[in-house]
Amino acid sequence: MSLSLFFVILLPCFPLFSSAKPLYPDCALQYNCGSIQNITYPFTGSNRPVYCGPPEFQLNCRSDSMTEITVNSQNYRVLNIDQKQNKLTLARSDYYNNVCPHEYTNTTLNSAVFTFPTNLEKLTIFYGCSSVETLIKPINQLLCNVSGVSTTAYYFIGPVPSDPILHIIECDVSVEVPVFKTVTLSLALSSISLEDALMQGFDVVYKNPYDGACSKCLNFGGECGFDSNLNEPICICGDKLCDVQGNSTKSVGLGIGIAIGGAGIVGILVTILYCHFVHKKKKQIDYSKSQKVLLGAPSSKVLSSANTSSAISQSQSIPSFPYSKSVDPEKGSTYFGVQVFSYQELEEATNNFDPSREIGDGGFGTVYYGQLNDGRIVAVKRLYENNITRVKQFLNEVEILTHLEHDNLVKLYGCTSRRSRELLLVYEYIPNGTVADHLHGKRAKYSSLSWSVRLGIAVETADALAYLHASDVIHRDVKTTNILLDNDFRVKVADFGLSRLFPTDVTHVSTAPQGTLGYVDPEYYQCYQLTDKSDVYSFGVVLVELISAKQAVDVNRHRMDINLANMAINKIQNKTLHELVDPSLGYERDYNIKKMITAVAELAFRCLQQEKEMRPGMGEVLKVLKEIKNEDLSLRKAEVLDMSADDVGLLKSEPPPISPESNETDKCVSDQSQPHSI
């Protein structure tokens, strides 16, 4: 019986040892599957046998078009492999075209082989949430139907706030998935869906622990491989195992006689391998159990806290962070990466919102001067009313400002939590009022801005708007009351309550008319279509205000001049620009100032064209203004026009843009196959 067992054990080995076919063929071949092409060591799969690389790098070609890799029992789609930078782009297979999987597992990697780069952000999804207290349906809400049961889910980007404004009362489980930082802004502003963001995947950097042995093998002229049974690298030379130390090679074309002669040794090896397999299986089971303990059962009712780093952890797993209802929700918490202040703290900072501390109108709320306990001087914006529209604007401003950074954009320090009596925004304090204050407000009574200061304001405002447009954001409410000035008259563009991300795949955004009378694009009134050129029109009005120091709308002016944009177009076309210019600027006395004001007027004329196609982009506007500021007018292609009777030069002779009150209509030709309501 023992003899029979002996031959049964050896029987599978006979073809292997007696065959003339090499033991380790095909490691010189490349892995090719769909878009993943020409992949070599350490990866295996398809026509590259498993012994051609470590098991951690085994690829699976699905339907001859899609590649998957399994890491810590989790399947990932391989979107790209960059072997020069040792980088993989992966997407969770269970989240591909699906944000409501049947099983909830965190994204975990083997840290000895894979690490996360710095271009990622953590995204946390909460499933099985019982209810939410909020005035509106939040943009980060999902509805999942798993096995016929409908549940609510929510996602958060970066550290999860312990007391977000959209407060999650109770959820069954949380899952963490890394996403690219470049898509988080689009996701936060709802220009792409969560599903799209997850399908774009994330990068991981891989490191082969056996690169040193492989380098020696390649220098020896062999092909790198791996023996999974012995868990060590091997070097393959044709049909032999190479000895990279230079000793005699080991023939692998052994015959049956040698196999039988070494039967005793083979029997021992089979026993050892069997024990090794059992031990390895036990470790996998133990690891699986430990992961279940770490993640918790779906009924564990956990919620992630905010006191974690925004960077994706490079450890073997990304843990969950249990939520404790005993924690003070208004201490040290964050919302979209900014600090959450208590209502009491801001009430104290503003002396109970003392009317004497009012420093301006923030578009949809009053702004108060305040000083925090840590000594910081701040501006606190208080909503006029807590209706749905105001809350949407509040959330929108928080989400936009936390993802943008520019020297000429106001900085947001934080906001209040949902539990506060009112929704408040906390900004850096800009001490020198608004441009409107200095041009035709209370500050204009005491001093007048010089032309060089006004031109600097124009350049810096254009710089901020060009940055926004490059970031696919439209401000939608550009006006002089939203342009703040510091003590050095440096610009800080503010009030992003109406702003929206502009999708790159459409020509416009369809929306109900919003903005401020006198600054709104006439085409916007007719077609309710918003583009980046709508900001350009509003900025054209700002340029005219800087030239004239007149308000955008003034019912005390002549009926034809109530709208400043129309007034400017008429003055420019009638060669009476001098009647529009603020007398304090020295237009008639200083030829250089006259040249620059005339050039800015020409630029404003272009910005105020009725048809948006005729207006320049903000990038071009910024370039022209910088050239004017540098008094390098010779670089400008357009002729510098002088509106005086003695100088030659005419602006375009097209009729002026119609006012919103006009009965004329303009054809809205834009493609409306993909309207985006905002």
C-alpha positions as CSV (number, residue, x, y, z in Angstrom):
1,M,0.0,0.0,0.0
2,S,2.9,2.4,0.8
3,L,4.5,1.5,-2.5
4,S,1.2,2.3,-4.4
5,L,1.0,5.6,-2.6
6,F,4.6,6.4,-3.5
7,F,3.9,5.9,-7.2
8,V,0.7,7.8,-7.0
9,I,2.6,10.8,-5.6
10,L,5.3,10.5,-8.3
11,L,3.0,9.8,-11.2
12,P,2.2,13.5,-12.0
13,C,5.9,14.2,-12.0
14,F,6.8,11.7,-14.7
15,P,5.6,13.7,-17.7
16,L,7.4,16.8,-16.3
17,F,10.7,15.2,-15.9
18,S,10.5,13.0,-19.0
19,S,9.2,15.6,-21.4
20,A,11.6,17.3,-23.8
21,K,9.7,20.5,-23.5
22,P,11.6,23.2,-21.4
23,L,10.4,23.7,-17.9
24,Y,10.3,27.5,-18.0
25,P,9.3,28.6,-21.5
26,D,7.9,31.9,-22.8
27,C,9.2,34.4,-20.2
28,A,10.5,36.5,-23.0
29,L,7.0,37.1,-24.2
30,Q,5.0,40.3,-23.4
31,Y,1.6,40.7,-21.8
32,N,-1.0,42.2,-24.2
33,C,-4.7,42.7,-23.4
34,G,-6.8,45.5,-24.8
35,S,-5.2,48.9,-24.1
36,I,-2.6,47.3,-21.8
37,Q,0.3,46.5,-24.2
38,N,4.0,45.3,-24.2
39,I,4.1,44.6,-20.4
40,T,7.0,42.6,-19.1
41,Y,8.5,41.5,-15.8
42,P,7.5,41.6,-13.0
43,F,4.0,41.2,-14.4
44,T,2.6,37.9,-15.5
45,G,-0.7,36.7,-17.1
46,S,-2.1,35.8,-20.5
47,N,0.8,34.4,-22.5
48,R,3.3,35.2,-19.7
49,P,3.2,32.1,-17.4
50,V,2.9,32.6,-13.6
51,Y,6.5,31.6,-13.0
52,C,7.7,34.7,-15.0
53,G,7.1,37.1,-12.0
54,P,6.1,37.3,-8.4
55,P,2.5,36.4,-7.6
56,E,1.6,40.0,-6.5
57,F,1.9,41.1,-10.1
58,Q,-0.3,38.6,-11.8
59,L,-2.7,40.2,-14.3
60,N,-5.9,38.7,-15.6
61,C,-7.2,39.5,-19.1
62,R,-11.0,39.5,-19.2
63,S,-12.8,39.1,-22.5
64,D,-9.5,39.9,-24.3
65,S,-10.0,43.6,-23.7
66,M,-9.9,44.4,-19.9
67,T,-7.1,43.8,-17.4
68,E,-7.7,43.1,-13.7
69,I,-5.3,42.6,-10.8
70,T,-6.1,41.2,-7.4
71,V,-4.6,42.9,-4.3
72,N,-5.5,41.8,-0.8
73,S,-8.4,39.8,-2.2
74,Q,-9.8,43.0,-3.9
75,N,-10.2,43.1,-7.7
76,Y,-9.1,46.3,-9.5
77,R,-9.4,47.3,-13.2
78,V,-6.0,48.2,-14.6
79,L,-6.4,51.4,-16.5
80,N,-2.8,52.0,-17.3
81,I,0.7,50.6,-16.5
82,D,3.7,52.9,-16.7
83,Q,6.8,50.6,-16.3
84,K,9.2,53.5,-16.6
85,Q,7.8,55.2,-13.5
86,N,6.7,51.9,-11.8
87,K,3.1,53.2,-11.6
88,L,-0.3,51.6,-12.0
89,T,-3.6,53.4,-12.5
90,L,-6.3,51.3,-10.9
91,A,-10.1,51.5,-10.4
92,R,-12.1,49.4,-8.0
93,S,-13.9,46.7,-10.1
94,D,-16.8,46.7,-7.7
95,Y,-17.2,50.4,-8.1
96,Y,-16.8,50.5,-11.8
97,N,-20.2,51.8,-13.3
98,N,-21.6,51.2,-9.8
99,V,-21.6,53.2,-6.6
100,C,-23.8,50.8,-4.7
101,P,-21.9,47.5,-4.4
102,H,-23.3,44.5,-2.6
103,E,-20.3,44.2,-0.2
104,Y,-18.5,47.1,1.5
105,T,-14.8,46.8,1.8
106,N,-12.1,49.5,2.1
107,T,-9.3,50.0,-0.4
108,T,-6.3,48.2,1.1
109,L,-2.8,47.5,-0.4
110,N,0.2,45.5,0.5
111,S,2.5,48.3,1.6
112,A,5.6,46.2,0.9
113,V,4.7,46.2,-2.8
114,F,2.3,49.1,-3.4
115,T,2.2,52.6,-2.1
116,F,-0.1,55.6,-2.7
117,P,1.5,58.7,-4.3
118,T,0.7,62.3,-3.2
119,N,-1.7,63.1,-6.1
120,L,-4.6,61.4,-4.3
121,E,-7.4,62.5,-1.9
122,K,-9.4,60.3,0.4
123,L,-13.1,59.9,-0.5
124,T,-15.4,58.3,2.1
125,I,-18.8,56.8,1.3
126,F,-21.4,56.1,4.0
127,Y,-24.0,53.5,3.4
128,G,-27.2,52.5,5.1
129,C,-27.9,56.0,6.5
130,S,-31.1,56.3,8.4
131,S,-31.9,60.0,8.0
132,V,-30.5,63.5,7.4
133,E,-31.4,66.8,8.9
134,T,-31.1,69.4,6.1
135,L,-33.0,72.1,4.3
136,I,-32.1,70.8,0.9
137,K,-31.2,67.6,-0.8
138,P,-27.4,67.7,-0.6
139,I,-25.2,67.2,-3.7
140,N,-23.3,64.4,-2.0
141,Q,-26.4,62.2,-1.5
142,L,-26.8,58.9,-3.2
143,L,-29.8,56.5,-3.3
144,C,-28.8,52.8,-3.4
145,N,-31.0,49.8,-4.1
146,V,-29.3,46.6,-2.9
147,S,-31.3,43.4,-3.0
148,G,-34.5,45.3,-3.4
149,V,-33.9,47.5,-0.3
150,S,-33.5,51.2,-0.8
151,T,-31.1,53.1,1.4
152,T,-29.5,56.5,1.6
153,A,-25.7,57.0,1.1
154,Y,-23.4,60.0,1.3
155,Y,-19.9,60.8,0.3
156,F,-17.3,63.2,1.6
157,I,-14.0,64.4,0.1
158,G,-11.0,64.5,2.4
159,P,-11.3,64.4,6.2
160,V,-14.9,63.7,7.2
161,P,-16.3,66.5,9.4
162,S,-17.5,65.3,12.8
163,D,-20.4,67.7,12.5
164,P,-21.0,68.6,8.9
165,I,-23.8,71.0,7.9
166,L,-25.5,68.1,6.2
167,H,-25.5,66.0,9.3
168,I,-25.6,62.3,9.0
169,I,-27.5,60.9,12.1
170,E,-26.6,57.2,11.7
171,C,-25.1,55.0,9.0
172,D,-24.3,51.3,8.9
173,V,-20.8,51.3,7.4
174,S,-18.3,53.5,5.7
175,V,-16.0,52.7,2.8
176,E,-12.8,54.7,1.8
177,V,-11.6,54.9,-1.8
178,P,-8.8,57.1,-3.1
179,V,-9.5,59.5,-6.0
180,F,-7.3,61.9,-7.9
181,K,-7.1,65.4,-6.4
182,T,-7.6,66.8,-9.9
183,V,-11.2,65.5,-10.0
184,T,-12.2,66.5,-6.5
185,L,-13.0,70.0,-7.5
186,S,-15.3,68.8,-10.3
187,L,-16.9,66.3,-8.0
188,A,-17.4,68.9,-5.2
189,L,-19.1,71.2,-7.6
190,S,-21.2,68.4,-9.2
191,S,-19.8,68.8,-12.7
192,I,-19.0,65.1,-12.7
193,S,-20.8,62.3,-10.9
194,L,-19.3,60.2,-8.1
195,E,-19.5,57.2,-10.5
196,D,-17.3,59.1,-13.1
197,A,-14.8,60.1,-10.4
198,L,-14.4,56.5,-9.2
199,M,-14.1,55.2,-12.8
200,Q,-11.1,57.6,-13.3
201,G,-9.4,55.5,-10.7
202,F,-6.2,56.3,-8.8
203,D,-2.5,55.8,-9.0
204,V,-0.3,53.3,-7.0
205,V,3.4,53.1,-7.1
206,Y,4.7,49.5,-7.2
207,K,8.0,48.2,-6.0
208,N,9.3,44.7,-6.8
209,P,11.1,43.4,-3.7
210,Y,13.2,41.2,-6.0
211,D,14.6,43.8,-8.3
212,G,18.1,43.3,-7.1
213,A,18.1,39.6,-8.0
214,C,16.4,40.4,-11.3
215,S,19.1,42.9,-12.2
216,K,21.8,40.2,-11.7
217,C,19.8,37.8,-13.8
218,L,19.5,40.3,-16.7
219,N,23.2,41.0,-16.5
220,F,23.8,37.3,-16.8
221,G,21.7,37.2,-19.9
222,G,18.7,35.4,-18.4
223,E,15.0,36.1,-18.0
224,C,13.7,37.0,-14.5
225,G,11.2,34.6,-13.0
226,F,9.8,33.5,-9.6
227,D,9.3,30.2,-7.8
228,S,6.1,30.6,-5.8
229,N,6.6,27.3,-4.0
230,L,10.0,28.4,-2.6
231,N,8.9,32.0,-2.5
232,E,12.2,33.2,-4.2
233,P,13.3,34.7,-7.5
234,I,14.8,32.5,-10.2
235,C,16.8,33.2,-13.3
236,I,15.9,31.4,-16.5
237,C,18.3,30.7,-19.3
238,G,16.4,29.0,-22.1
239,D,15.4,25.6,-20.7
240,K,17.6,25.8,-17.7
241,L,17.8,27.6,-14.4
242,C,20.8,30.0,-14.5
243,D,23.3,30.1,-11.7
244,V,24.1,33.8,-11.7
245,Q,27.1,33.1,-9.4
246,G,28.9,31.3,-12.3
247,N,28.6,27.7,-11.0
248,S,27.6,24.8,-13.3
249,T,24.0,25.1,-14.5
250,K,21.2,22.8,-13.4
251,S,19.7,20.7,-16.2
252,V,16.0,20.6,-16.2
253,G,15.7,17.9,-18.9
254,L,16.0,15.1,-16.4
255,G,14.7,11.6,-17.4
256,I,12.6,9.1,-15.6
257,G,15.6,7.2,-14.2
258,I,16.8,10.3,-12.3
259,A,13.3,10.9,-11.1
260,I,12.9,7.4,-9.7
261,G,16.4,7.5,-8.3
262,G,15.5,10.6,-6.3
263,A,12.0,9.4,-5.4
264,G,12.8,9.5,-1.7
265,I,13.8,13.1,-1.8
266,V,10.8,14.0,-4.0
267,G,8.5,12.3,-1.4
268,I,10.0,14.4,1.4
269,L,9.7,17.6,-0.7
270,V,6.0,16.8,-1.5
271,T,5.4,16.5,2.2
272,I,7.1,19.7,3.0
273,L,5.2,21.5,0.2
274,Y,1.9,20.1,1.5
275,C,2.7,21.4,5.0
276,H,3.7,24.8,3.5
277,F,0.4,25.0,1.6
278,V,-1.7,24.2,4.8
279,H,0.3,26.8,6.8
280,K,-0.2,29.4,4.0
281,K,-3.9,28.7,3.8
282,K,-4.2,29.2,7.6
283,K,-2.5,32.6,7.4
284,Q,-4.9,33.7,4.7
285,I,-7.9,32.7,6.8
286,D,-6.5,34.5,9.8
287,Y,-5.8,37.6,7.8
288,S,-9.4,37.6,6.4
289,K,-10.8,37.4,9.9
290,S,-8.7,40.3,11.0
291,Q,-9.9,42.4,8.1
292,K,-13.5,41.7,9.1
293,V,-12.8,42.8,12.6
294,L,-11.1,46.0,11.3
295,L,-14.0,46.9,9.0
296,G,-16.8,45.9,11.3
297,A,-20.1,44.3,10.4
298,P,-22.6,46.3,8.4
299,S,-24.8,46.7,11.5
300,S,-22.0,48.3,13.6
301,K,-23.5,51.8,13.1
302,V,-20.2,53.7,12.7
303,L,-19.5,57.1,11.3
304,S,-16.0,58.4,10.4
305,S,-14.6,61.4,12.4
306,A,-12.8,64.4,11.1
307,N,-9.5,64.1,13.1
308,T,-7.6,62.3,10.3
309,S,-5.1,63.4,7.7
310,S,-6.4,64.2,4.2
311,A,-3.6,62.3,2.6
312,I,-4.3,58.7,1.7
313,S,-2.5,56.4,4.1
314,Q,0.3,54.3,2.7
315,S,-0.1,51.6,5.3
316,Q,-1.4,48.1,4.4
317,S,-5.0,49.3,5.0
318,I,-7.0,52.4,5.3
319,P,-8.9,52.2,8.6
320,S,-12.3,53.4,9.5
321,F,-12.6,56.1,12.1
322,P,-15.4,55.4,14.6
323,Y,-17.7,58.4,15.4
324,S,-18.5,59.2,19.0
325,K,-21.6,61.2,19.8
326,S,-20.0,62.3,23.0
327,V,-17.4,64.4,21.1
328,D,-18.1,68.2,21.1
329,P,-19.2,68.7,17.5
330,E,-17.9,72.3,17.3
331,K,-14.4,71.8,18.5
332,G,-11.7,71.0,16.0
333,S,-14.0,69.8,13.3
334,T,-13.8,70.7,9.7
335,Y,-16.1,70.9,6.7
336,F,-14.6,70.5,3.2
337,G,-11.3,71.1,4.8
338,V,-12.1,74.4,6.6
339,Q,-12.6,75.0,10.3
340,V,-16.1,74.8,11.8
341,F,-16.8,77.6,14.3
342,S,-19.4,77.6,17.0
343,Y,-22.1,80.2,16.8
344,Q,-21.2,81.5,20.2
345,E,-17.6,82.1,19.2
346,L,-18.7,84.2,16.2
347,E,-21.3,86.0,18.2
348,E,-18.6,86.9,20.7
349,A,-16.2,87.9,18.0
350,T,-18.7,90.4,16.5
351,N,-20.0,91.7,19.8
352,N,-23.3,90.0,19.3
353,F,-23.4,91.2,15.7
354,D,-23.3,94.8,16.7
355,P,-24.7,97.0,13.9
356,S,-21.8,99.3,14.3
357,R,-19.5,96.5,13.2
358,E,-21.3,96.1,9.8
359,I,-18.7,96.5,7.1
360,G,-20.7,95.7,4.0
361,D,-23.2,93.7,2.0
362,G,-22.0,90.3,1.0
363,G,-24.5,89.7,-1.7
364,F,-26.8,87.5,0.2
365,G,-25.9,88.5,3.7
366,T,-24.5,91.3,5.9
367,V,-20.7,91.2,6.7
368,Y,-19.4,92.1,10.2
369,Y,-16.0,92.9,11.5
370,G,-14.9,90.5,14.2
371,Q,-11.9,89.3,16.2
372,L,-11.5,85.6,17.1
373,N,-10.3,84.3,20.5
374,D,-6.9,83.5,18.8
375,G,-6.5,87.2,17.9
376,R,-7.3,86.8,14.2
377,I,-9.3,89.7,12.6
378,V,-12.0,88.3,10.4
379,A,-15.1,89.2,8.4
380,V,-18.2,87.2,9.3
381,K,-20.9,86.9,6.7
382,R,-24.4,86.4,8.0
383,L,-27.3,85.2,5.8
384,Y,-30.3,87.4,5.4
385,E,-32.6,84.5,5.7
386,N,-32.2,80.7,6.0
387,N,-34.2,79.6,3.0
388,I,-33.3,76.9,0.4
389,T,-31.7,79.3,-2.0
390,R,-29.5,80.9,0.7
391,V,-28.3,77.5,2.0
392,K,-27.4,76.4,-1.5
393,Q,-25.4,79.6,-2.0
394,F,-23.7,79.1,1.4
395,L,-22.7,75.5,0.6
396,N,-21.6,76.6,-2.9
397,E,-19.3,79.3,-1.6
398,V,-17.7,77.0,0.9
399,E,-17.0,74.2,-1.7
400,I,-15.6,76.6,-4.3
401,L,-13.3,78.6,-2.0
402,T,-11.8,75.5,-0.4
403,H,-10.6,74.3,-3.7
404,L,-9.2,77.5,-5.2
405,E,-6.1,79.5,-4.2
406,H,-5.0,82.7,-5.7
407,D,-3.4,85.9,-4.3
408,N,-6.4,88.0,-5.6
409,L,-9.1,85.7,-4.2
410,V,-10.4,86.2,-0.7
411,K,-9.5,83.4,1.7
412,L,-12.2,81.5,3.6
413,Y,-11.2,80.6,7.2
414,G,-14.3,78.5,8.0
415,C,-18.0,78.4,8.7
416,T,-20.6,77.4,11.3
417,S,-22.0,73.9,11.7
418,R,-25.6,72.8,11.0
419,R,-26.3,72.9,14.7
420,S,-25.7,76.6,15.0
421,R,-28.5,79.1,15.1
422,E,-27.4,80.6,11.8
423,L,-25.2,79.7,8.9
424,L,-22.2,82.0,8.9
425,L,-19.1,82.2,6.8
426,V,-15.7,83.4,8.2
427,Y,-13.2,85.2,5.9
428,E,-9.9,86.9,6.1
429,Y,-10.6,90.6,6.9
430,I,-9.8,93.0,4.0
431,P,-9.6,96.4,5.7
432,N,-9.9,98.9,2.9
433,G,-13.5,98.5,1.7
434,T,-14.7,97.7,-1.8
435,V,-13.8,99.3,-5.1
436,A,-17.4,100.7,-5.2
437,D,-16.7,102.4,-1.9
438,H,-13.7,104.3,-3.3
439,L,-15.3,105.1,-6.7
440,H,-18.8,106.4,-5.8
441,G,-19.4,105.3,-2.2
442,K,-18.6,106.9,1.2
443,R,-14.8,106.6,0.8
444,A,-15.0,108.6,-2.4
445,K,-15.8,111.7,-0.4
446,Y,-12.4,111.7,1.3
447,S,-10.1,110.6,-1.5
448,S,-10.1,109.7,-5.1
449,L,-8.2,106.7,-6.5
450,S,-5.4,107.7,-8.9
451,W,-5.3,106.2,-12.4
452,S,-2.3,104.0,-11.6
453,V,-4.2,102.5,-8.7
454,R,-7.3,101.9,-10.8
455,L,-5.3,100.3,-13.5
456,G,-3.7,98.0,-11.0
457,I,-7.1,97.1,-9.7
458,A,-8.2,96.2,-13.2
459,V,-5.1,94.0,-13.8
460,E,-5.4,92.1,-10.5
461,T,-9.2,91.6,-10.9
462,A,-8.6,90.3,-14.5
463,D,-5.9,88.0,-13.1
464,A,-8.3,86.5,-10.6
465,L,-11.0,86.0,-13.2
466,A,-8.6,84.5,-15.7
467,Y,-7.6,82.0,-13.0
468,L,-11.2,81.1,-12.2
469,H,-11.9,80.5,-15.9
470,A,-8.8,78.4,-16.2
471,S,-10.2,76.4,-13.3
472,D,-13.5,76.1,-15.1
473,V,-15.3,78.3,-12.7
474,I,-17.6,81.2,-13.6
475,H,-18.0,83.8,-10.9
476,R,-21.5,85.0,-12.2
477,D,-21.5,88.2,-10.0
478,V,-18.6,90.3,-11.0
479,K,-19.1,93.9,-9.8
480,T,-17.2,96.5,-7.9
481,T,-18.9,95.8,-4.6
482,N,-17.4,92.2,-4.8
483,I,-13.9,93.5,-5.4
484,L,-12.2,94.2,-2.0
485,L,-9.1,96.2,-1.4
486,D,-6.4,95.8,1.3
487,N,-4.4,98.7,2.7
488,D,-2.0,98.5,-0.2
489,F,-4.9,98.6,-2.7
490,R,-4.3,95.0,-3.6
491,V,-7.4,93.2,-5.0
492,K,-9.3,90.4,-3.3
493,V,-12.3,89.1,-5.4
494,A,-15.1,87.9,-3.1
495,D,-18.7,86.6,-3.0
496,F,-18.8,83.2,-4.7
497,G,-22.4,82.4,-3.6
498,L,-23.6,82.4,-7.2
499,S,-20.5,80.9,-8.8
500,R,-20.6,77.6,-10.6
501,L,-18.2,75.2,-12.2
502,F,-18.5,75.4,-16.0
503,P,-18.5,72.0,-17.6
504,T,-15.8,71.6,-20.3
505,D,-18.0,69.4,-22.5
506,V,-20.8,71.9,-23.2
507,T,-20.9,75.4,-24.7
508,H,-23.1,77.0,-22.0
509,V,-25.0,76.5,-18.8
510,S,-28.8,77.1,-18.9
511,T,-30.1,78.8,-15.8
512,A,-32.6,81.3,-14.4
513,P,-31.4,84.9,-14.5
514,Q,-29.2,85.8,-11.6
515,G,-26.6,88.4,-10.9
516,T,-26.8,92.2,-10.4
517,L,-28.7,94.7,-12.6
518,G,-26.3,96.7,-14.7
519,Y,-23.7,93.9,-14.9
520,V,-25.6,91.1,-16.4
521,D,-24.8,89.9,-19.9
522,P,-27.7,91.0,-22.3
523,E,-27.6,87.7,-24.0
524,Y,-28.0,86.0,-20.7
525,Y,-31.3,87.9,-20.2
526,Q,-32.5,86.7,-23.6
527,C,-31.4,83.1,-23.6
528,Y,-30.7,82.3,-20.0
529,Q,-27.4,80.9,-21.1
530,L,-24.3,81.4,-19.0
531,T,-20.7,81.2,-20.3
532,D,-17.4,82.5,-19.3
533,K,-18.0,85.5,-21.6
534,S,-20.8,86.5,-19.2
535,D,-18.1,87.3,-16.7
536,V,-16.2,89.2,-19.4
537,Y,-19.2,91.4,-20.0
538,S,-19.5,92.2,-16.3
539,F,-15.8,93.0,-16.1
540,G,-16.3,95.4,-19.0
541,V,-18.8,97.3,-16.8
542,V,-16.2,97.3,-14.0
543,L,-13.6,98.8,-16.4
544,V,-16.1,101.6,-17.3
545,E,-16.7,102.2,-13.6
546,L,-12.9,102.6,-13.0
547,I,-12.7,105.1,-15.9
548,S,-15.8,107.1,-15.0
549,A,-16.3,106.6,-11.2
550,K,-20.0,106.3,-12.0
551,Q,-22.4,103.6,-10.8
552,A,-23.5,100.7,-13.1
553,V,-27.1,101.8,-12.8
554,D,-28.3,105.3,-11.8
555,V,-31.9,106.3,-12.3
556,N,-31.0,109.9,-11.7
557,R,-29.2,110.0,-15.1
558,H,-30.8,110.6,-18.4
559,R,-33.1,107.9,-19.6
560,M,-30.6,106.7,-22.2
561,D,-27.7,106.8,-19.7
562,I,-29.3,104.9,-16.8
563,N,-27.4,101.8,-17.8
564,L,-23.6,102.6,-17.6
565,A,-22.7,100.1,-20.3
566,N,-25.1,101.7,-22.8
567,M,-23.8,105.1,-21.8
568,A,-20.2,104.1,-22.3
569,I,-20.9,102.6,-25.8
570,N,-22.7,105.8,-26.9
571,K,-19.9,108.1,-25.6
572,I,-17.2,106.0,-27.3
573,Q,-19.0,105.8,-30.6
574,N,-19.8,109.5,-30.6
575,K,-16.2,110.4,-29.8
576,T,-17.1,112.0,-26.5
577,L,-15.1,109.7,-24.2
578,H,-13.9,112.8,-22.3
579,E,-17.5,113.3,-21.1
580,L,-17.4,109.8,-19.5
581,V,-14.0,110.0,-17.8
582,D,-13.7,110.9,-14.1
583,P,-12.3,114.5,-14.1
584,S,-10.0,113.7,-11.2
585,L,-7.9,111.4,-13.4
586,G,-6.2,114.2,-15.4
587,Y,-7.4,112.9,-18.8
588,E,-7.2,116.3,-20.4
589,R,-3.9,117.3,-18.8
590,D,-1.7,114.2,-19.1
591,Y,-1.1,112.7,-22.5
592,N,0.1,109.3,-21.2
593,I,-2.9,108.9,-18.9
594,K,-5.1,109.9,-21.8
595,K,-3.5,107.2,-24.0
596,M,-4.0,104.5,-21.3
597,I,-7.6,105.5,-20.5
598,T,-8.4,105.4,-24.2
599,A,-6.9,102.0,-24.5
600,V,-8.8,100.7,-21.5
601,A,-12.0,102.2,-23.0
602,E,-11.4,100.3,-26.2
603,L,-10.9,97.1,-24.2
604,A,-14.2,97.8,-22.3
605,F,-16.0,98.4,-25.6
606,R,-14.9,94.9,-26.8
607,C,-16.0,93.3,-23.5
608,L,-19.4,94.9,-23.8
609,Q,-20.3,93.5,-27.2
610,Q,-23.8,92.1,-27.3
611,E,-22.7,88.9,-29.0
612,K,-20.5,86.8,-26.7
613,E,-18.4,85.6,-29.7
614,M,-17.3,89.2,-30.2
615,R,-15.9,89.5,-26.7
616,P,-12.3,88.5,-25.8
617,G,-11.5,85.8,-23.3
618,M,-10.3,86.8,-19.8
619,G,-6.8,85.6,-20.7
620,E,-6.6,88.1,-23.6
621,V,-8.2,90.8,-21.4
622,L,-5.5,90.2,-18.8
623,K,-2.7,90.4,-21.4
624,V,-4.0,93.7,-22.9
625,L,-4.3,95.3,-19.4
626,K,-0.7,94.2,-18.5
627,E,0.6,95.8,-21.7
628,I,-1.3,99.0,-20.9
629,K,0.0,99.0,-17.4
630,N,3.6,98.6,-18.7
631,E,2.9,101.5,-21.1
632,D,4.1,99.1,-23.8
633,L,1.2,100.0,-26.3
634,S,3.4,99.2,-29.3
635,L,3.0,95.5,-28.5
636,R,-0.7,95.7,-29.0
637,K,-2.0,94.7,-32.5
638,A,-5.1,96.8,-32.3
639,E,-4.7,100.5,-33.0
640,V,-4.7,102.7,-29.9
641,L,-7.7,104.9,-30.4
642,D,-8.0,108.5,-29.3
643,M,-11.5,109.9,-28.8
644,S,-10.5,113.5,-28.9
645,A,-11.5,115.6,-31.9
646,D,-7.9,116.3,-32.8
647,D,-6.8,112.7,-33.0
648,V,-7.6,110.1,-35.6
649,G,-9.1,106.7,-34.8
650,L,-12.5,105.2,-34.5
651,L,-13.8,102.4,-32.5
652,K,-16.1,99.8,-34.1
653,S,-19.2,101.3,-35.5
654,E,-21.6,98.5,-34.5
655,P,-24.8,99.6,-32.7
656,P,-24.6,99.4,-28.9
657,P,-25.7,96.3,-27.1
658,I,-29.4,96.4,-26.3
659,S,-30.4,96.8,-22.7
660,P,-32.3,94.2,-20.8
661,E,-35.4,96.4,-21.1
662,S,-35.3,96.4,-24.9
663,N,-38.0,94.5,-26.8
664,E,-35.5,93.2,-29.3
665,T,-34.5,89.6,-29.1
666,D,-31.4,87.8,-30.2
667,K,-31.4,84.3,-31.6
668,C,-29.9,81.7,-29.1
669,V,-28.0,79.4,-31.4
670,S,-26.1,77.4,-28.7
671,D,-26.5,73.6,-28.7
672,Q,-29.1,72.8,-26.0
673,S,-28.9,69.1,-26.3
674,Q,-27.1,68.9,-22.9
675,P,-28.6,71.7,-20.7
676,H,-27.2,72.0,-17.2
677,S,-29.5,73.5,-14.7
678,I,-27.8,75.3,-11.9
